[in-house]
Amino acid sequence: MNEGTMKSKLPITVVMLVAGAFMIVPFLWMISTSLQTPAEVFKQWLPSKLDWSSHRRIWTGNYNFLPYYLNSLKIAVIGTAGALFLSALAAYGFARTEFKGRNAMFLVYLSMMMIPPQVIFVPKFILFNWLHIYNTHWALILPAMFSIFGVFMLRQFFMGIPREITESAFLDGAGHFTIFFRLVLPLAKPALATFAIIDFSWQWNDYENALVFLQSPKLYTIPLGLQNFILENNVDYNGMMAASSAAIIPMIVIFLLGQKYIIQGISSSAVKG
């Protein structure tokens, strides 16, 4: 990279650093507040000493977050695993199999993304009540397994895989399922990992569906548990920030584990087709 190119990119780099600093400030304040005493809130940025009592209280006190954590993990893990498999299978069908009306069907399927999810709350409520899964975790898991975005993203990636690879496998006698599991999926690891991170974050942070389809407190997820904690302890800023800090830990872990795939998967999926 020559000196002129470096100078032209310097202002953009500075702007991005400043924007990044503004974005991370609320998270730093959240963590700092969770480690302060009640008397220090809004008076100073850094705690005079680390006070872990708020963190201990949300895990071992009267308001225990562990059941919410387990419920959210159950829903997010099962839902993401199902969405990965079904989205990849549907995406392979749209990308690698030829049938009449394929493109028109895909456009109709894709147009469903424009329907606001709030519009179908009542039909979903009626359906779940008829299936006897209302007020169960399956009311959140089953719909989460069908992702229009996941089918679109993975289809774009699959279309970028050279056809010569799959055609040679066909000549060797391999069928669609053999090609899908043993050839296409291993090549699609970046896209699969990217979609898994995005889908997991959506399901972990899903508040509306949990609010509508879950009634029993024992079934509550992290967003509902956090909301109830805030409503019942609206002046307990240390506890609220400790609970919020705990809620984002899985997201940070998932991102750190799969960050190397994110850019590669999105860039590979965005320009195909």
C-alpha positions as CSV (number, residue, x, y, z in Angstrom):
1,M,0.0,0.0,0.0
2,N,1.5,3.3,-1.1
3,E,1.7,6.5,1.0
4,G,-1.1,8.2,-1.0
5,T,-3.5,5.4,-0.4
6,M,-2.7,5.4,3.3
7,K,-3.3,9.1,3.6
8,S,-6.7,8.9,1.7
9,K,-7.9,6.1,4.1
10,L,-6.7,7.9,7.3
11,P,-9.8,10.2,7.7
12,I,-12.1,7.2,7.2
13,T,-10.2,5.2,9.8
14,V,-10.4,8.1,12.3
15,V,-14.2,8.5,11.7
16,M,-14.7,4.8,12.2
17,L,-12.6,4.8,15.4
18,V,-14.7,7.7,16.8
19,A,-17.9,6.0,15.9
20,G,-16.7,2.8,17.5
21,A,-15.8,4.6,20.7
22,F,-19.3,6.2,20.9
23,M,-20.9,2.7,20.4
24,I,-18.9,1.0,23.1
25,V,-19.3,3.8,25.7
26,P,-22.8,2.5,26.9
27,F,-21.5,-1.0,27.3
28,L,-18.5,0.2,29.4
29,W,-20.9,2.3,31.5
30,M,-23.1,-0.7,32.0
31,I,-20.3,-2.9,33.2
32,S,-18.9,-0.1,35.4
33,T,-22.2,0.6,37.0
34,S,-22.8,-3.1,37.7
35,L,-19.6,-3.1,39.8
36,Q,-20.3,0.1,41.7
37,T,-22.1,0.7,45.0
38,P,-25.5,2.4,44.9
39,A,-24.0,5.6,46.2
40,E,-21.6,5.8,43.3
41,V,-24.1,5.6,40.5
42,F,-24.3,8.8,38.3
43,K,-21.5,10.3,40.4
44,Q,-18.4,8.7,38.9
45,W,-17.4,6.6,35.9
46,L,-15.2,4.1,37.6
47,P,-15.9,2.2,40.8
48,S,-13.7,3.1,43.7
49,K,-13.5,-0.7,44.3
50,L,-15.1,-3.7,42.6
51,D,-18.4,-4.5,44.2
52,W,-19.7,-7.9,43.0
53,S,-22.7,-8.0,45.3
54,S,-25.1,-7.0,42.4
55,H,-23.8,-9.9,40.3
56,R,-24.1,-12.4,43.1
57,R,-27.6,-11.1,43.8
58,I,-29.0,-11.8,40.4
59,W,-27.7,-15.4,40.4
60,T,-28.3,-16.4,44.0
61,G,-30.8,-13.9,45.4
62,N,-34.6,-13.9,45.3
63,Y,-34.5,-13.0,41.6
64,N,-32.5,-15.8,40.2
65,F,-31.6,-15.5,36.5
66,L,-30.4,-19.1,36.0
67,P,-33.8,-20.5,34.9
68,Y,-34.1,-17.6,32.4
69,Y,-30.7,-18.4,31.1
70,L,-31.5,-22.1,30.7
71,N,-34.8,-21.4,29.0
72,S,-33.1,-19.0,26.5
73,L,-30.3,-21.4,25.8
74,K,-32.8,-24.2,25.1
75,I,-34.8,-22.1,22.7
76,A,-31.9,-20.5,21.0
77,V,-29.8,-23.7,20.6
78,I,-32.6,-25.9,19.4
79,G,-34.1,-23.2,17.2
80,T,-30.8,-22.3,15.6
81,A,-29.9,-26.0,14.9
82,G,-33.2,-26.6,13.3
83,A,-33.0,-23.3,11.2
84,L,-29.5,-24.3,10.1
85,F,-30.6,-27.7,8.8
86,L,-33.9,-26.7,7.2
87,S,-32.6,-23.5,5.7
88,A,-29.6,-25.2,4.2
89,L,-31.8,-28.0,2.8
90,A,-34.2,-25.5,1.2
91,A,-31.4,-23.3,0.0
92,Y,-29.8,-26.3,-1.8
93,G,-33.1,-27.1,-3.4
94,F,-33.5,-23.6,-4.8
95,A,-29.8,-23.4,-5.8
96,R,-29.0,-26.8,-7.2
97,T,-32.2,-28.5,-8.4
98,E,-34.0,-27.6,-11.6
99,F,-37.8,-27.6,-11.6
100,K,-40.5,-25.6,-13.3
101,G,-41.3,-22.3,-11.6
102,R,-38.3,-22.5,-9.2
103,N,-37.4,-18.8,-9.5
104,A,-41.0,-17.6,-9.2
105,M,-41.5,-19.8,-6.2
106,F,-38.3,-18.4,-4.6
107,L,-39.5,-14.8,-5.2
108,V,-42.8,-15.5,-3.6
109,Y,-41.1,-17.1,-0.7
110,L,-38.7,-14.2,-0.4
111,S,-41.5,-11.7,-0.5
112,M,-42.8,-13.1,2.8
113,M,-39.9,-11.1,4.5
114,M,-41.9,-7.9,3.8
115,I,-44.8,-9.1,6.1
116,P,-44.4,-7.5,9.6
117,P,-44.2,-10.3,12.2
118,Q,-46.8,-8.5,14.3
119,V,-49.4,-9.1,11.6
120,I,-49.4,-12.9,12.1
121,F,-49.5,-12.9,15.9
122,V,-53.2,-13.7,16.0
123,P,-53.1,-16.5,13.4
124,K,-50.1,-17.9,15.2
125,F,-51.9,-17.7,18.6
126,I,-54.9,-19.6,17.1
127,L,-52.7,-22.2,15.5
128,F,-50.6,-22.8,18.7
129,N,-53.7,-23.0,20.8
130,W,-55.1,-25.6,18.4
131,L,-51.8,-27.6,18.5
132,H,-51.7,-27.3,22.3
133,I,-48.2,-25.7,22.3
134,Y,-49.3,-22.3,23.5
135,N,-47.5,-21.4,26.7
136,T,-44.7,-23.8,25.9
137,H,-41.2,-23.3,24.5
138,W,-42.2,-25.0,21.3
139,A,-44.3,-22.0,20.4
140,L,-41.0,-20.1,20.0
141,I,-38.8,-23.0,18.8
142,L,-40.9,-24.3,15.9
143,P,-41.4,-21.0,14.1
144,A,-37.7,-20.1,14.6
145,M,-36.7,-23.2,12.7
146,F,-38.1,-21.7,9.4
147,S,-36.0,-18.7,8.4
148,I,-36.6,-16.9,5.1
149,F,-33.4,-14.9,5.6
150,G,-31.4,-18.1,6.2
151,V,-32.7,-19.7,3.0
152,F,-31.9,-16.6,1.0
153,M,-28.4,-16.2,2.5
154,L,-27.4,-19.8,2.1
155,R,-28.9,-20.0,-1.4
156,Q,-26.7,-17.1,-2.5
157,F,-23.7,-18.9,-1.1
158,F,-24.6,-22.3,-2.7
159,M,-25.0,-20.6,-6.1
160,G,-21.4,-19.5,-5.8
161,I,-20.1,-23.0,-5.5
162,P,-18.8,-24.1,-9.0
163,R,-21.3,-26.4,-10.7
164,E,-18.4,-28.5,-12.0
165,I,-17.9,-29.8,-8.5
166,T,-21.5,-31.1,-8.1
167,E,-21.7,-32.3,-11.7
168,S,-18.6,-34.4,-11.3
169,A,-20.1,-35.9,-8.2
170,F,-23.3,-36.8,-10.2
171,L,-21.2,-38.5,-12.8
172,D,-19.6,-40.6,-10.1
173,G,-23.1,-41.8,-9.0
174,A,-23.7,-39.5,-6.0
175,G,-27.3,-38.4,-5.3
176,H,-28.5,-35.0,-4.0
177,F,-28.4,-36.0,-0.4
178,T,-24.8,-37.3,-0.7
179,I,-23.7,-34.2,-2.4
180,F,-25.5,-32.0,0.1
181,F,-24.1,-33.6,3.2
182,R,-20.6,-34.6,2.0
183,L,-19.8,-31.9,-0.5
184,V,-21.9,-28.7,-0.2
185,L,-22.1,-28.4,3.6
186,P,-18.4,-28.7,4.2
187,L,-17.8,-25.9,1.6
188,A,-20.4,-23.7,3.2
189,K,-18.9,-23.6,6.7
190,P,-18.4,-19.8,6.6
191,A,-22.0,-19.1,5.5
192,L,-23.4,-21.6,8.0
193,A,-21.4,-20.1,10.9
194,T,-22.4,-16.6,9.9
195,F,-26.1,-17.5,9.8
196,A,-25.8,-19.5,13.1
197,I,-24.4,-16.4,14.8
198,I,-27.1,-14.1,13.4
199,D,-29.9,-16.5,14.1
200,F,-28.8,-17.3,17.6
201,S,-28.7,-13.6,18.4
202,W,-32.2,-13.0,17.0
203,Q,-33.6,-15.9,19.1
204,W,-31.7,-15.0,22.2
205,N,-33.0,-11.4,22.1
206,D,-36.5,-12.2,21.0
207,Y,-38.9,-10.3,23.3
208,E,-42.1,-10.0,21.4
209,N,-42.8,-13.7,20.7
210,A,-41.9,-14.6,24.2
211,L,-44.2,-11.9,25.6
212,V,-47.1,-13.0,23.5
213,F,-46.8,-16.8,23.6
214,L,-45.4,-17.5,27.1
215,Q,-47.5,-17.0,30.3
216,S,-45.9,-19.1,33.0
217,P,-43.0,-17.3,34.8
218,K,-41.1,-20.6,34.9
219,L,-40.9,-20.5,31.1
220,Y,-39.7,-16.9,30.8
221,T,-36.6,-16.2,28.7
222,I,-33.8,-13.6,29.4
223,P,-35.6,-10.7,27.8
224,L,-38.8,-11.3,29.8
225,G,-36.9,-11.9,33.0
226,L,-34.8,-8.7,32.5
227,Q,-38.0,-6.7,31.8
228,N,-39.7,-8.0,35.0
229,F,-36.6,-7.3,37.0
230,I,-36.6,-3.7,35.7
231,L,-40.3,-3.2,36.5
232,E,-40.0,-4.6,40.0
233,N,-36.7,-2.8,40.8
234,N,-36.9,0.4,38.8
235,V,-34.4,2.2,41.1
236,D,-31.9,-0.6,41.4
237,Y,-29.5,0.6,38.7
238,N,-26.7,-1.7,39.9
239,G,-28.8,-4.8,39.7
240,M,-30.3,-3.8,36.3
241,M,-26.8,-3.3,34.9
242,A,-25.6,-6.5,36.4
243,A,-28.5,-8.4,34.9
244,S,-28.0,-6.7,31.5
245,S,-24.2,-7.6,31.6
246,A,-25.1,-11.2,32.3
247,A,-27.6,-11.2,29.4
248,I,-25.0,-10.3,26.8
249,I,-22.4,-12.8,27.8
250,P,-23.5,-15.6,25.4
251,M,-23.7,-13.1,22.5
252,I,-20.1,-12.1,23.2
253,V,-18.9,-15.7,23.4
254,I,-20.7,-16.7,20.2
255,F,-19.3,-13.7,18.4
256,L,-15.7,-14.4,19.6
257,L,-16.0,-18.0,18.5
258,G,-17.3,-17.3,15.1
259,Q,-16.0,-13.8,14.2
260,K,-13.5,-15.0,11.6
261,Y,-16.4,-16.5,9.5
262,I,-18.7,-13.4,9.6
263,I,-17.1,-11.2,7.0
264,Q,-16.2,-14.2,4.8
265,G,-19.7,-15.6,4.9
266,I,-21.6,-12.3,4.3
267,S,-19.2,-11.2,1.5
268,S,-19.5,-14.6,-0.2
269,S,-23.3,-14.6,0.0
270,A,-24.1,-11.0,-0.9
271,V,-22.9,-10.9,-4.5
272,K,-24.1,-14.2,-5.9
273,G,-27.2,-14.9,-8.0
